[in-house]
Amino acid sequence: MVYRVAVLPGDGIGPEVTAQARKVMNKAALITQNELLWQEFPFGAEYYLAHNVVLPPGALNDIGAYDALLLGAVGDPKVPPGPLEQELLLALRFHFDQYLNLRPALSFPNVPLPCPIPPDRTINIAVVRENTEDYYMGLGGLTENPADSFNLSAPRKLYSFKATLNTCVSPETKAAFSLGLLSEPGIRRITQKALTLTKARGEKSLTVATKANALPQYYGFWDKITRSEAEKCPDIRVNLMNVDNLCYQLPRDPLAFGVILCPNLFGDIVSDLVSALAGGLGLAASGNIGDSLSMFEPVHGSAPDIAGTGKANPLAAILSGAMLLEHLKLNEAARLITKAVAEYLAGGLYLPLELGGPADTDRVGTAVADLITEPKRS
């Protein structure tokens, strides 16, 4: 089978780590008798600085013609915060309705952990983050006058939200606001994904992050709908946990957690925490998944300070590539990549510079690719 994959290398170390991911993915695809055809897109900081636009007209439709998208990283100190994040990353998530942000955290051999665990156990947590609602919808503003009016809108595949907000601040002072939105269909579909993943992993409980004690109308609604949806799976126990308590309990006993379902804002924070517990962002992969084009990327940023030095650890991008292949139903190819990463780290001789070894970016990618071999047939 031939699969067409778009790649957006992005900024900083993005082109370096995606090059290694492609090397490894090509090897795994070839061995499993598949082929990946790549199309590279130039969008990122350099494109924005050269053209004063993040995405040209039609770019999203062009990217959407492919089977999946591999993203390196975006961000550059020459570009102020906002345009690349909102008009590229969030634009991709919203346009393709990538409502599931899946961030697995798996511990590997020879990777130092901040919380020691028994040698025969591994951390294996999956954060299921709702990816299109909550406080990341771009619904906000800054009041400049005692009374201001704001027209807010958020088009989504599930619905179109519009609101007019009239503000009055007395005595006069500048103030900022941000609105979050949680919808019943949005909560139900992400809860379904979390329940399905829990069952696929053979687990009996699902942890749900909340903060209904402080925001009873908002996160109380989240709790009500997640519980209602979970009633369709009576064999899975739902544990609602205030997010502050969750962040306290995770480092104390990470082995007690499996699938964690989070609204968007909490998911961004909790997923970084569990990545740290499993060895760091250098191993943290993620997928932005929907019912059309899905996008896969390492959780880490563009790290422009080490771009071009060979210090970048490509393992997170490689593991994101494995997630992409699994999404395309190339399960054997994905398994071979994850197995090769584990074998490479277990060897312990030529670890990435980030993990205290001597291996530069290219050497890491080559070493992992070399470990991908024909699976033994009985």
C-alpha positions in Angstrom: 0.0 0.0 0.0 1.1 3.6 -0.7 0.3 6.4 1.7 0.7 10.1 1.0 2.0 12.0 4.1 2.3 15.7 4.4 5.2 17.0 6.5 5.6 20.5 8.0 9.1 20.6 9.3 8.6 24.0 10.9 11.2 25.9 12.8 14.4 25.4 14.9 15.1 21.8 15.4 11.9 20.8 13.6 13.5 20.0 10.2 16.2 18.0 12.0 13.9 15.7 14.0 11.4 15.2 11.3 14.2 14.1 8.9 15.1 11.3 11.4 11.4 10.4 11.9 11.0 10.1 8.1 14.1 7.9 7.9 12.8 5.5 10.5 9.2 5.5 9.2 10.4 4.8 5.7 12.3 1.7 6.9 9.4 0.4 8.9 7.0 0.9 6.0 9.4 -0.8 3.6 9.8 -3.9 5.8 6.0 -4.2 6.1 5.6 -3.9 2.4 4.2 -0.4 2.4 5.4 2.9 0.9 5.3 6.5 2.2 5.2 9.3 -0.3 6.1 12.6 1.3 5.1 16.2 0.5 6.9 19.0 2.4 5.2 22.3 3.2 7.3 25.4 4.1 5.0 27.1 6.6 6.5 28.4 9.8 8.5 31.3 11.1 10.7 31.9 8.0 7.6 31.8 5.7 5.8 34.2 7.9 8.8 36.6 8.0 9.2 36.5 4.2 5.5 36.8 3.2 3.9 38.4 6.3 1.2 35.7 6.3 1.2 32.4 8.2 -0.8 30.4 5.7 -1.6 31.4 2.2 -5.1 31.0 0.8 -5.9 27.3 0.0 -3.0 26.0 2.1 -5.3 24.1 4.5 -7.1 22.5 1.6 -3.8 21.5 0.0 -2.6 19.9 3.3 -6.0 18.2 3.7 -5.5 16.2 0.5 -3.0 13.9 2.3 -3.5 10.9 4.5 -1.9 12.4 7.6 0.5 15.2 8.6 3.8 15.0 10.4 4.7 18.3 12.2 8.2 19.2 13.5 7.8 22.2 15.7 7.0 25.9 15.2 8.2 28.9 17.0 11.1 31.4 16.6 12.2 34.4 18.7 12.0 36.6 15.6 8.2 36.1 15.6 6.2 37.5 18.5 4.0 35.0 20.4 0.6 34.5 18.8 0.6 34.3 15.0 2.3 30.9 14.6 0.4 29.3 17.5 -3.0 30.7 16.6 -2.9 30.9 12.8 -1.0 27.7 12.2 -1.2 25.2 15.0 -4.7 26.1 16.2 -5.9 26.7 12.7 -4.9 23.2 11.7 -6.6 21.7 14.8 -9.8 23.6 14.3 -10.0 23.4 10.5 -9.7 19.6 10.5 -11.6 19.2 13.8 -8.8 17.4 15.5 -10.8 17.1 18.7 -8.6 14.4 20.3 -5.1 15.3 21.5 -3.5 12.0 22.5 -0.3 12.2 24.5 1.1 8.9 25.7 3.8 8.8 28.4 5.8 5.6 28.4 9.0 5.0 30.3 12.0 3.4 28.5 15.2 1.6 29.6 18.1 3.7 30.6 16.1 6.9 30.8 16.4 8.5 34.2 13.1 9.1 36.0 12.4 11.8 38.6 10.3 9.2 40.6 12.0 5.9 40.9 9.8 2.9 40.1 10.4 -0.9 40.5 12.8 -2.2 37.7 10.2 -4.6 36.4 7.5 -1.9 36.0 7.0 0.8 33.4 5.0 4.1 33.4 2.3 3.8 30.8 -0.1 6.8 30.9 -2.2 8.2 28.1 -3.6 11.7 28.4 -6.7 12.1 26.3 -7.1 15.9 25.9 -10.1 17.5 24.4 -8.6 19.7 21.7 -11.1 22.2 20.3 -12.9 23.7 23.2 -12.4 25.1 26.7 -10.1 28.2 27.1 -8.1 27.6 24.0 -10.8 28.8 21.6 -9.5 32.3 21.2 -12.5 34.0 22.8 -11.0 36.9 24.6 -10.0 40.5 24.6 -8.5 43.5 26.4 -10.7 46.3 27.7 -9.3 49.7 26.8 -12.2 51.9 28.0 -14.7 52.0 30.9 -17.3 50.4 28.6 -16.4 48.2 25.6 -18.3 45.8 23.4 -16.8 42.6 21.9 -18.2 40.4 19.2 -17.0 36.9 19.7 -17.3 33.9 17.4 -15.9 30.4 17.2 -16.9 28.3 14.2 -16.6 24.6 14.8 -17.6 21.5 12.9 -20.1 20.6 15.7 -21.6 24.1 16.0 -21.0 27.8 15.5 -20.8 29.9 18.6 -21.4 33.7 18.5 -21.7 36.2 21.4 -21.6 39.9 22.1 -20.0 40.9 25.4 -20.5 44.3 26.8 -18.0 45.2 29.5 -18.0 47.9 32.2 -15.1 48.3 34.5 -15.4 50.8 37.4 -13.3 52.5 38.4 -11.6 52.7 35.0 -8.8 50.3 34.5 -7.4 48.0 31.8 -8.6 44.4 32.1 -8.3 41.2 30.1 -10.8 38.4 29.8 -11.0 35.0 28.2 -14.1 32.8 27.7 -14.1 29.1 27.8 -16.8 26.9 26.2 -17.7 23.3 26.8 -20.4 21.7 24.7 -22.3 18.5 25.3 -21.5 16.9 22.0 -17.8 17.9 22.4 -17.6 16.3 25.8 -19.4 13.2 24.8 -17.2 12.4 21.8 -14.0 12.9 23.7 -15.3 10.8 26.6 -16.1 8.1 24.1 -12.5 8.1 22.8 -11.2 7.9 26.3 -13.5 5.0 27.2 -12.6 3.2 24.0 -8.8 3.6 24.7 -9.3 2.4 28.3 -11.0 -0.8 27.1 -8.4 -1.4 24.4 -5.7 -1.2 27.1 -7.5 -3.7 29.2 -8.0 -1.3 32.0 -11.1 -1.0 34.3 -10.9 2.6 35.4 -10.7 6.1 33.8 -9.4 9.1 35.6 -11.2 12.4 34.7 -9.6 15.7 35.5 -11.9 18.4 36.8 -12.2 21.5 38.9 -15.9 21.6 39.6 -15.4 22.6 43.2 -14.1 26.1 42.1 -16.1 26.4 38.8 -19.3 24.4 39.5 -21.3 25.7 36.5 -18.4 25.1 34.0 -16.6 22.0 35.1 -19.7 20.7 36.9 -21.2 20.5 33.4 -18.1 18.6 32.2 -18.5 16.2 35.1 -22.2 15.6 34.5 -21.7 14.8 30.8 -18.6 12.6 31.2 -20.5 10.6 33.9 -23.5 10.3 31.6 -21.4 9.0 28.7 -19.5 6.6 30.9 -22.8 5.0 32.0 -22.7 3.3 28.5 -19.6 1.4 29.6 -20.6 0.0 33.1 -17.5 -2.1 33.2 -15.3 1.0 33.4 -15.1 2.9 36.7 -14.8 6.7 36.3 -12.7 8.5 38.9 -13.3 12.3 38.9 -10.3 14.0 40.4 -9.7 17.7 40.9 -6.7 18.7 38.7 -4.6 20.1 41.6 -5.0 16.8 43.5 -4.2 14.9 40.3 -1.0 16.8 39.8 -0.1 16.0 43.4 -0.9 12.3 43.2 0.8 11.6 39.8 4.4 12.1 41.1 3.6 10.1 44.2 2.4 7.1 42.4 2.5 7.3 38.6 2.0 3.5 38.2 -1.5 4.0 39.6 -2.7 5.8 36.5 -3.6 4.7 33.0 -5.9 6.8 30.8 -6.5 10.4 32.0 -9.3 12.4 30.4 -8.8 16.2 30.5 -10.5 19.3 29.2 -8.2 21.3 26.9 -6.4 23.6 29.4 -5.8 20.9 32.0 -4.7 18.4 29.4 -2.0 20.7 28.2 -0.6 21.0 31.7 -1.1 17.4 32.9 0.4 15.9 29.7 3.7 17.8 30.3 3.7 16.6 33.9 3.3 12.9 32.9 5.9 13.4 30.1 8.4 14.6 32.8 7.6 11.6 35.0 8.3 9.2 32.1 11.6 10.7 31.2 11.1 14.1 29.6 9.8 15.8 26.5 12.6 14.2 24.4 10.4 11.1 24.4 7.0 12.7 24.4 4.9 12.1 21.3 1.5 13.3 20.5 -1.3 13.1 18.0 -4.0 15.6 17.1 -6.7 13.3 15.8 -10.1 13.8 14.2 -12.3 12.2 11.6 -10.5 13.8 8.6 -6.8 14.8 8.5 -4.9 14.0 11.7 -1.6 15.6 12.7 1.3 14.1 14.7 4.1 16.0 16.4 6.6 15.8 19.3 5.4 17.7 22.4 8.6 19.6 22.6 9.2 23.0 21.1 11.4 24.3 18.3 14.5 24.9 20.6 16.1 27.4 18.3 19.1 27.7 20.6 20.3 24.2 19.6 19.2 24.2 16.0 21.9 23.0 13.7 24.2 21.8 16.5 23.2 18.1 16.3 22.1 18.2 20.0 18.4 17.7 19.2 16.9 14.4 20.5 14.7 13.0 17.6 13.1 10.2 19.6 9.9 12.1 20.3 9.5 12.8 16.6 10.2 9.2 15.8 7.6 8.0 18.3 5.1 10.5 16.9 5.8 8.9 13.5 4.9 5.6 15.0 1.6 7.0 16.2 1.0 8.3 12.7 1.6 4.9 11.2 -0.7 3.3 13.8 -3.4 5.9 12.9 -3.1 4.7 9.2 -3.6 1.1 10.4 0.0 0.2 9.8 0.1 -1.4 13.2 3.0 -3.7 12.5 5.2 -0.8 11.2 4.3 1.2 14.3 5.1 -1.7 16.6 8.5 -2.2 15.0 9.4 1.5 15.6 8.5 1.5 19.2 10.3 -1.8 19.7 13.4 -0.4 18.0 13.4 2.7 20.2 13.2 0.5 23.3 16.0 -1.7 22.1 18.2 1.3 21.2 17.7 2.8 24.6 18.3 -0.5 26.3 21.6 -0.8 24.6 22.8 2.2 26.5 26.0 2.8 24.5 25.2 5.6 22.1 22.4 7.5 23.8 21.3 10.9 22.7 23.2 13.9 24.0 20.1 14.9 26.0 20.3 11.6 27.9 24.0 11.9 28.6 25.3 9.9 25.6 27.5 10.8 22.7 25.0 10.4 19.8 24.0 13.4 17.7 20.6 13.7 16.0 21.5 11.8 12.9 23.3 9.0 14.7 20.2 8.5 16.9 17.9 8.2 13.9 20.2 5.9 12.1 20.7 3.7 15.1 16.9 3.3 15.5 16.4 2.6 11.8 19.1 0.0 11.8 17.3 -1.9 14.6 14.1 -2.2 12.5 14.3 -5.7 10.9 12.0 -8.2 9.4 9.7 -9.6 12.1 10.3 -13.3 12.8 7.5 -15.5 11.4 6.6 -18.8 13.2 
